[in-house]
Amino acid sequence: MKLLTKEILKKLPPLYTNDGKPADTVPIIVKFFNPGGTGTWYITEYSPEERMFYGLCCIHEAEMGYVSQDELEQFRGRFGLGIERDKWLDPGEMTLAQAMEKEKDGRHV
């Protein structure tokens, strides 16, 4: 599965766009997940030059951070499955605050 589409790329703001903004005003543009194990990434910003995402990274605990597009694309986990994009999440449908709340409660949606 292609992680980024042209439509998503158009909607992803540059890195640091949301600096200092309240989490309930920051939209999640795209969500990636590991279908064979742990790992969910709620992406809010992107640098095409660096191929670097920024958002809520949930592996063992949820924390804000950067993740490499190349690393996500190259990852192969259980059964050889790669990282997938949640194609049912509409860009902006969820806020960063909502994603944090879901992850805090352990509800990986």
C-alpha positions as CSV (number, residue, x, y, z in Angstrom):
1,M,0.0,0.0,0.0
2,K,1.2,3.5,-0.8
3,L,1.6,5.5,2.4
4,L,1.0,8.9,0.8
5,T,-1.3,9.9,-2.0
6,K,-1.2,13.2,-3.9
7,E,-4.4,14.3,-2.0
8,I,-2.8,13.6,1.4
9,L,0.5,15.4,0.4
10,K,-1.5,18.5,-0.5
11,K,-3.1,18.5,3.0
12,L,0.0,17.9,5.0
13,P,1.4,21.1,6.4
14,P,5.2,21.7,6.7
15,L,7.1,20.8,9.9
16,Y,6.6,23.3,12.8
17,T,3.3,24.6,11.4
18,N,1.4,23.5,14.6
19,D,4.1,24.6,17.1
20,G,2.4,26.0,20.2
21,K,-1.1,25.3,19.0
22,P,-3.6,23.6,21.4
23,A,-3.9,19.8,20.7
24,D,-7.6,20.2,20.1
25,T,-7.0,22.5,17.1
26,V,-4.3,20.3,15.4
27,P,-5.8,18.0,12.8
28,I,-4.5,14.5,12.2
29,I,-3.9,14.3,8.4
30,V,-2.9,10.7,8.1
31,K,-2.7,7.6,10.3
32,F,-0.2,4.8,9.8
33,F,-0.2,1.5,11.7
34,N,1.6,-1.9,11.9
35,P,-1.0,-4.5,11.0
36,G,1.1,-7.3,12.5
37,G,2.1,-5.8,15.8
38,T,2.5,-2.6,17.8
39,G,3.0,0.8,16.2
40,T,0.6,3.6,15.3
41,W,1.5,7.0,14.0
42,Y,-0.9,10.0,13.9
43,I,0.7,12.4,11.5
44,T,0.2,16.2,11.7
45,E,3.1,17.6,9.6
46,Y,5.5,16.5,7.0
47,S,8.8,17.6,5.3
48,P,9.0,16.3,1.7
49,E,12.6,17.3,1.4
50,E,13.7,15.4,4.5
51,R,10.9,12.7,4.0
52,M,10.2,13.2,7.7
53,F,6.8,13.1,9.5
54,Y,5.9,14.6,12.8
55,G,3.0,13.6,15.0
56,L,1.9,11.3,17.8
57,C,4.1,8.2,17.7
58,C,2.7,5.2,19.7
59,I,5.0,2.2,20.0
60,H,5.2,1.3,23.7
61,E,3.9,4.7,24.9
62,A,2.4,7.6,23.1
63,E,4.8,10.6,22.6
64,M,5.2,13.4,20.0
65,G,8.1,12.9,17.7
66,Y,9.5,12.5,14.2
67,V,9.4,9.4,12.1
68,S,11.2,8.7,8.8
69,Q,9.1,8.0,5.7
70,D,11.9,5.8,4.5
71,E,11.9,3.7,7.7
72,L,8.1,3.3,7.6
73,E,8.2,2.2,3.9
74,Q,11.1,-0.3,4.4
75,F,9.7,-1.9,7.6
76,R,8.6,-5.5,7.4
77,G,7.2,-7.1,10.4
78,R,5.3,-10.3,11.3
79,F,4.4,-12.3,8.2
80,G,6.3,-9.8,6.1
81,L,3.7,-7.1,6.4
82,G,4.6,-3.5,6.0
83,I,3.2,-0.4,7.6
84,E,-0.2,0.6,6.3
85,R,-2.2,3.8,6.0
86,D,-5.6,3.9,7.6
87,K,-7.6,4.6,4.4
88,W,-10.8,5.1,6.4
89,L,-9.5,8.1,8.3
90,D,-10.4,11.4,6.5
91,P,-7.7,14.1,6.9
92,G,-8.8,16.4,9.6
93,E,-11.5,14.1,10.9
94,M,-9.6,13.6,14.2
95,T,-7.7,16.1,16.3
96,L,-4.4,15.5,18.0
97,A,-6.2,15.7,21.4
98,Q,-8.6,13.0,20.3
99,A,-5.8,10.7,19.2
100,M,-4.0,11.3,22.5
101,E,-7.1,10.4,24.4
102,K,-7.6,7.2,22.5
103,E,-4.0,6.2,23.0
104,K,-4.1,7.1,26.7
105,D,-7.1,4.8,27.2
106,G,-5.4,2.0,25.2
107,R,-8.1,2.2,22.5
108,H,-6.1,1.9,19.3
109,V,-8.6,3.1,16.7
